[in-house]
Amino acid sequence: MTTPARPNWWPARWNVHDPEKYVDKLKAMTQDQLRKEAEQYIWLSAYADNNPRSDYHWMVDAIYDEYARREDTDGYSKAYAAVVAGTRG
């Protein structure tokens, strides 16, 4: 049995969050939960801009991929816009 290819954002190492568990968590979320998660981690990724090894960066990439998997082309953009506008829920 072969392991499926991992996305290019998959970290070689991580600080706290296990990528496999996090992806599974995202898949189990409702749309509303995913939106809230996206808004939170988009903000955290921007806040951690001075630390390129922060888990928040790959976590945001995983959220983006989850929106793509769900074929929700606007979900990530709406979450990003809410963060930029300061109106995140």
N, C-alpha and C positions, 0 to 999 in steps of 0.2 A: 504494500500500500504506500503510495507516495503522498507526501504532504503537499497541500495546495500552495501555490506561490503566494508569498506575502506581499502586500502593497509596498511601494517604494518608500513610504514614510515609516515603515516598521523600524523601531529603534534597535540598534545593535545591543544596547543596554538601556535600562530605564532606572529611574530613581525610586519611585514608590509604586506606581500603577502597573499592573501586569497587562500588556497589550491584548492578549487573548481574552482575558476576563472582561476587559473594558469593551472590546468589540461585541462580545456576547451581551453585555449589559445594554449597549446601544440598540442592538437588534430587538431586545425585549421591551424597549420603551414605546410608549404611545407617542403620537405626533406632538402633543403638548409637552410631554416630558422631554422629548428630544429638543424641542425649541428652547426650553428653559436651560437644558444642559448646554446647548450651543451658545446661547447668550452668555452664560456664566464662563465657559471655557474660552470663548473668543476674547472676552475681557481679560481673563487671567493670562492668556497667551500674550496679549499686548502688554500687560503689566510686567510680564517676565521677559520682555524683549532684550534685556541686558544679559540674559542667561540662555544661550543657544541650546543648552542641554536640558532645559526644563521639560518635564513631561507634558506640560500644557500645549506645547507646539505640536507634538505628534497626536495628542488627543483631539485637537481641533481638526487635524487632517483626517482622523478616524471618523469624526462627526460628519465632515464633508462627504466622505465616502459612504457613510450610512444614508445620507440624503440622496446620493446618487443611486444607491442600491434600491431605495424606495421610489425612485424615479420622481422625486420631488425637486424639481429644478429651481423653485423659488425659496424653499425653506431656509437654506443656509444664508442666502442673500438677505432675506427678511430679518433673520437673527442678527446678522452683521450690521444691517442698517439700524436696528433697534439699539445696538450697543453704541454705534457712532452717534446716534441722536440722543443718547442718554435716557432712553425710554424702555430699557429692558424690563421684562416682567419678572 
